[in-house]
Amino acid sequence: MPNFSDKARSGRPKVLASSDRSSIKRSAKRDQTAAKIAKRINEQRERPVSISTVRRIVAADRNPLAWKLVNRGKVLSEKNK
């Protein structure tokens, strides 16, 4: 009978550990931008993490987060006031 247990998979390993992923999600909940989170993570680690990786981690998972849009209001020039 064949053995159906899980075997080691080939492929690229994950860049961040699960503790790093949860830290990124906590930072995103505190209204930090992806660029600020990536900069903070890169200061702590040897291998850099891109902004797109941070965005992907925040958007993935069972409870995905979304970035809030900033409403800056309308800006009128002096000529139009």
N, C-alpha and C positions, 0 to 999 in steps of 0.2 A: 504494500500500500504506500502511495507517495506521501511525503511529508509536506503539509500545507502551512507550516508555521511561517511567520514573516522572516524574510531574509533581508540582509543589508541592501539598501537601494543605491544604485549609482546615481550620480547627479551632483549638482552644485549644493554645498551645504548652506544653511541660512547664515546671513551676515550678522544678525542680532540674536541674542539669547532671549528667552521669554521674559526675563526680568527687565531687559532693555526695552522690549516691546511694551510692557505694562508701564514703564516710566514715560515712554513717549505718549501713550494714551492719557496718562495723568496730566502731563504738560499741556496737551491739546485741550483738555477739559478746563484748564486754567486760562484759556484764551491766549495762548502763545501761538505765534505763527510757525509754519513749517520751517522757515529759514532760521528762526531763533532756536528751535528745537534741534535742528541739524547742527547748528554751530555749537551748541552746548554739548551734544553727544560727541562731536568730533574733537572737542577739547579734552574729553575724558578718555578717548580711545585712540589706539594706534591706527586702525584701519578706518578711513573716512566713510561716512554715510551720506548719501545724496539727499537733497530735498524731496525728490520724487519717491525715494524709499520711505521717508517719514510720512508723506501723503498716503502712500499705499498701505502702510501699517495702520494709519488712522481710519482709512476707508474700509479696510478688510476686518473680518471677525464677525462674531454673532451680533454684536451691537455696534454697527458702524457709526462713526461720528462724521459730521459735516462741518466745514469751515463756515463761520458766520460772515455774511457780507457787511461791510462797514458803510453806513450811510453818512456820507460827509456833507450832505446838503448841497444846495445850489450856491455857486460862487458867481457873483456879479462883478464885472469890472467897474472901475470908477466912472467910465463913460456911460454905462447903462443904469447907474443908480439914480 
